[in-house]
Amino acid sequence: MKLLRPCLGGLLAVGLFFAPTTSEAAAVRVGLGADYWIDESAAFSFTLGVEGRITGPLSVGARFGATLITDGNDVGIPLDIYLRANVARSVYIEGMAGPWIVFGRNDEFRAHAAFGFGLQGKAASIGIEVGYLEPNPVIGLRLGYKF
């Protein structure tokens, strides 16, 4: 818990450093996710993200939303900062990290870090995300739509 505050401050500073300076580069992304949290439970999420282009195919953003963890019907709030690159005409890769707040569990703050990749159309995307949600690995499917 003591390490979480400096990490959040560092993530916010990085996000502000890479934030776009013009509103034309900003986009809103809505996402749906279905995850298997290994040795824990299934988790379903709805996220809303704001992202801005840094340069060329590289963009940075932040996402937040709601998660339902089926074991115990716990509810959570995922908070992530991510870096996304369109590496080919229709392929993307991204890395993300941030805290997830889970209500109904002993530890309310859980560390999250993940790597994702998939197919990107003009607005819609589908991909796989592999990562870690304290205390175990997580793997899931992501659907997104960018406005």
Secondary structure, DSSP 8 states (H G I E B T S, - for coil): -TTHHHHHHHHHHHHHHH--SSGGGEEEEEEEEEEEETTTEEEEEEEEEEEEEEETTEEEEEEEEEEEETTTTEEEEEEEEEEEEE-SSSEEEEEEEEEEEEETSS-SEEEEEEEEEEEE-SSEEEEEEEEEETTEEEEEEEEEEE-
